[in-house]
Amino acid sequence: MATSDQLLVVIDPVARHGDGEAVRIAKDVLSAGATTKVCLPDGPEEFARALARRGSRRPVVIGDDRALLRAVSLLHRRRELAGCALSLVPVGVGDGSVSLARALGVPMGAVAAARAVLDGSERRLDLLVDDSDGVVLGALRIPPTGGADGHGAHGAGGAGGAGGAGGSGSAGEAGPQHQPHWLRTCQSLVRTLAARPARGTTPSAPGPARLRIEVDGRTLVDLDQPVTAVSITTGDGGGGARVEVRPASVGASAAPMEAVARTITVSGADFRYRADAVVGGPVRTRTWVVREGAWGLTLPG
């Protein structure tokens, strides 16, 4: 195999409760091919402790996009990303929960993903880091779209929290490992139901926003030109992020403005954004900087 044959397998609680069969299969494949230590954290604090105490073992996360984002965020804040290659076996509830993993090239399916962990190789990927130390692995959207859940931007990135990605809980939930299982289950159900719109209603789409968008010190769009959408997508090691801005138009759709930049600053009226699986804001200004090849992910060769 590509790196250490000693694995620390961290199984996210959402994966355990959502698809226990896929978790079992992945664990069996990994255990057959390497020496494994399996951790079953019940909350973000235990997840963080498991990673911090990994020693020379290579960390493997079994979970969804939020679990991956939580792991990257924790290692980034500990300044340990450079020397740690992560592996992921995507197990979530619904295809949308592992869309980031799919976009990054991680195989779907417990067996294929576990074999990639054993036989694949590390690929260095770019990382977007904002001015409050939050991270973006894949894409950022303004306004937040794709099932915004209301978690803060750093519910995923805090030292005890979960790219992007609360996963099994947000940073605001104090000491979930001390709560009984039935209470955590009820809290999760309440959060899920509260995030759903009432039956028969459709969430209203946000109107155009007035934002100043600067790329590498150059103004791409200023406040006098309303925009309907902004997307920032990380690269695959090239050191630049792709920025696309869709201006508001009258009649025919206006062509999007595009740029590739290493530093992107967005400012204006209070705005929210979706960084991978996590919604952040409101903020009046935020700067993202590309860190070239900042993190490693094991992918098929």
C-alpha positions in Angstrom: 0.0 0.0 0.0 1.0 3.6 -0.5 1.7 4.7 3.1 1.6 3.4 6.6 -0.1 0.0 7.0 -1.3 1.1 10.5 -4.7 2.8 10.2 -6.8 4.8 12.7 -10.4 4.3 11.5 -12.7 7.0 12.9 -16.3 6.1 12.3 -18.7 9.1 12.4 -21.9 8.5 14.5 -24.1 9.7 11.6 -22.6 6.9 9.4 -23.0 4.3 12.2 -26.7 5.1 12.7 -27.5 5.8 9.1 -25.9 2.9 7.3 -24.5 0.4 9.7 -24.1 -2.3 7.0 -21.9 -0.1 4.8 -19.8 0.8 7.9 -19.4 -2.9 8.7 -18.3 -3.8 5.2 -15.8 -1.0 5.1 -14.4 -1.9 8.4 -14.0 -5.6 7.4 -12.2 -4.7 4.2 -9.8 -2.3 6.0 -9.1 -4.8 8.8 -8.3 -7.5 6.2 -5.7 -5.3 4.5 -4.0 -3.4 7.3 -3.6 -3.2 11.1 -6.4 -1.0 12.3 -7.5 0.7 15.4 -11.2 1.6 15.3 -12.6 4.6 17.1 -16.3 5.2 17.6 -16.6 8.9 18.8 -20.0 10.0 20.1 -19.4 13.7 19.4 -17.1 16.3 18.1 -14.9 16.4 21.2 -14.2 12.6 21.0 -13.6 12.9 17.3 -11.0 15.6 17.9 -9.3 13.6 20.6 -9.1 10.5 18.4 -7.3 12.5 15.7 -5.0 14.2 18.1 -3.9 10.8 19.6 -3.4 9.1 16.2 0.4 8.8 16.6 1.9 7.3 13.5 -1.4 5.8 12.3 -2.9 7.0 9.1 -6.4 8.5 9.7 -9.3 7.0 7.8 -12.7 8.7 8.2 -15.8 6.6 7.6 -18.6 9.2 7.2 -20.1 11.9 5.0 -18.8 15.3 3.7 -19.3 16.9 7.1 -17.0 14.3 8.8 -14.3 14.9 6.2 -14.6 18.6 6.6 -14.4 18.3 10.4 -11.2 16.2 10.1 -9.5 18.7 7.7 -10.6 21.6 9.9 -9.2 20.0 13.0 -5.8 19.1 11.4 -5.6 22.6 9.9 -6.1 24.3 13.2 -3.5 22.0 14.8 -1.2 22.9 11.8 -0.8 19.2 11.1 -2.2 19.0 7.6 1.1 19.1 5.8 2.3 15.9 7.3 -1.0 13.9 7.3 -2.7 12.2 4.4 -6.4 11.7 5.1 -8.5 8.8 3.7 -12.3 8.7 3.4 -14.9 6.0 3.0 -18.0 7.9 2.1 -21.0 6.8 4.1 -23.9 9.2 4.5 -27.7 9.6 4.5 -28.6 10.4 0.9 -26.4 11.2 -2.1 -26.3 14.9 -1.3 -24.4 14.1 1.9 -21.4 12.7 0.0 -21.4 15.0 -3.1 -18.1 16.7 -2.1 -16.4 13.3 -1.7 -17.7 12.3 -5.2 -16.4 15.6 -6.6 -13.0 15.1 -5.1 -12.7 11.7 -6.8 -13.3 9.4 -3.8 -15.0 6.1 -5.0 -18.6 5.6 -4.0 -19.4 2.3 -2.3 -17.9 0.9 0.8 -15.8 -1.8 -0.9 -14.3 0.4 -3.6 -13.6 3.2 -1.2 -11.9 0.9 1.4 -9.8 -0.7 -1.3 -8.7 2.8 -2.5 -7.7 3.5 1.1 -5.5 0.5 1.1 -4.1 0.6 -2.5 -4.4 4.3 -3.5 -1.9 7.1 -3.3 -1.9 10.5 -1.7 -2.9 13.5 -3.9 -2.2 17.0 -2.7 -5.1 19.4 -3.1 -5.6 23.1 -2.7 -7.4 24.6 0.3 -9.2 27.8 0.7 -8.6 29.4 4.1 -10.6 32.4 5.3 -9.5 35.2 7.6 -11.1 33.5 10.6 -9.3 30.2 9.9 -12.2 28.5 8.3 -11.5 26.1 5.4 -13.2 25.2 2.1 -12.3 22.0 0.4 -14.5 22.2 -2.7 -16.8 25.1 -3.4 -18.2 28.2 -1.8 -21.5 29.8 -2.8 -23.1 33.2 -2.2 -26.0 33.2 -1.4 -25.9 29.8 0.3 -27.8 27.2 -1.8 -28.2 23.4 -1.7 -30.1 22.8 1.6 -28.7 25.5 4.0 -29.1 24.2 7.5 -28.3 27.3 9.5 -25.1 26.0 11.2 -22.4 28.7 11.6 -19.5 28.8 9.3 -17.2 27.3 11.9 -19.5 24.7 13.4 -17.4 22.5 11.3 -14.1 24.0 11.8 -13.8 24.6 15.5 -11.4 22.6 17.6 -14.2 20.4 18.8 -16.6 21.0 15.9 -17.2 19.4 12.6 -15.5 22.3 5.7 -16.8 23.2 5.5 -19.9 20.6 8.5 -21.3 19.7 11.8 -21.9 16.0 11.0 -22.8 14.6 14.4 -23.1 17.9 16.1 -22.2 21.6 16.0 -19.6 23.4 18.0 -22.3 25.1 20.0 -23.5 21.9 21.6 -21.5 21.7 24.8 -20.3 18.3 25.8 -22.5 16.0 23.7 -20.5 13.0 24.8 -22.0 13.5 28.2 -25.6 13.5 27.0 -27.6 10.2 27.0 -28.1 8.6 23.6 -31.9 9.2 23.6 -31.3 12.9 24.2 -28.8 13.3 21.3 -31.3 11.4 19.0 -34.1 13.8 20.0 -32.0 16.9 19.5 -30.9 15.6 16.0 -34.6 15.0 15.1 -35.6 18.5 16.3 -32.8 20.1 14.2 -33.8 18.2 11.1 -37.5 19.1 11.4 -36.8 22.7 12.2 -34.7 23.0 9.1 -37.5 21.8 6.8 -39.9 24.3 5.3 -43.6 23.9 6.1 -45.5 21.6 3.8 -46.9 23.4 0.8 -44.4 26.2 1.0 -41.4 27.0 -1.2 -38.4 28.9 0.2 -38.2 32.2 -1.5 -35.1 32.8 -3.6 -32.9 35.7 -2.4 -32.8 38.8 -4.6 -29.7 40.4 -6.1 -27.0 41.4 -3.7 -24.7 44.4 -3.9 -21.2 43.1 -3.2 -17.7 44.2 -4.0 -15.6 41.2 -5.2 -11.8 41.7 -5.4 -9.5 39.1 -6.9 -5.8 39.5 -6.2 -6.3 43.1 -5.4 -8.3 43.9 -8.5 -12.0 44.8 -8.3 -14.0 42.3 -10.4 -17.4 43.6 -9.4 -18.3 46.7 -7.4 -21.3 47.7 -5.3 -23.0 49.5 -8.1 -23.6 46.3 -10.0 -26.0 43.8 -8.3 -25.2 40.1 -8.6 -27.4 37.1 -8.3 -24.7 34.5 -7.5 -21.1 34.1 -6.7 -19.2 30.8 -6.7 -15.6 30.1 -5.8 -14.2 26.7 -6.6 -10.8 25.3 -5.4 -8.4 23.7 -7.8 -6.6 20.4 -7.8 -3.1 21.7 -6.9 -2.6 24.5 -9.3 -2.7 27.2 -6.6 -5.6 29.2 -8.0 -9.4 29.3 -7.3 -12.0 29.8 -10.1 -14.3 32.7 -9.3 -17.6 33.1 -11.2 -19.9 36.0 -10.7 -23.4 36.2 -12.2 -24.6 39.8 -12.5 -28.3 40.7 -12.2 -29.7 41.3 -15.7 -32.8 42.8 -17.3 -34.3 40.7 -20.0 -31.6 38.3 -21.4 -29.2 36.7 -19.0 -25.9 38.5 -18.7 -22.7 36.5 -19.2 -21.0 35.5 -16.0 -17.7 37.2 -15.0 -14.9 34.8 -14.4 -11.4 35.0 -12.9 -8.7 32.7 -11.4 -7.2 34.1 -8.3 -5.2 33.3 -5.2 -6.9 35.9 -2.9 -10.6 36.7 -3.0 -12.3 39.3 -0.9 -16.0 39.8 -0.7 -17.6 42.8 1.1 -20.8 44.7 1.2 -24.1 44.4 3.1 -24.4 41.5 5.5 -24.2 38.2 3.5 -24.2 34.5 4.1 -22.2 31.9 2.3 -22.1 28.2 2.0 -18.7 26.7 2.3 -18.9 23.0 1.3 -21.6 21.6 3.7 -21.7 24.5 6.1 -23.5 27.9 6.0 -21.6 30.8 7.4 -22.3 34.5 8.2 -23.8 36.9 8.2 -20.6 38.9 7.6 -19.8 42.2 6.0 -16.4 41.2 4.6 -14.5 37.9 4.2 -11.2 37.1 2.5 -10.3 33.7 1.3 -6.7 32.7 0.3 -5.7 29.6 -1.7 -3.1 27.4 0.0 -1.6 25.4 -2.8 -1.4 21.6 -2.1 -2.2 22.2 1.6 -3.9 18.9 2.3 -3.6 15.3 1.1 -6.3 12.8 0.3 -5.8 9.2 -0.6 -7.4 8.5 -4.0 -7.2 5.6 -6.5 -4.0 5.5 -8.5 
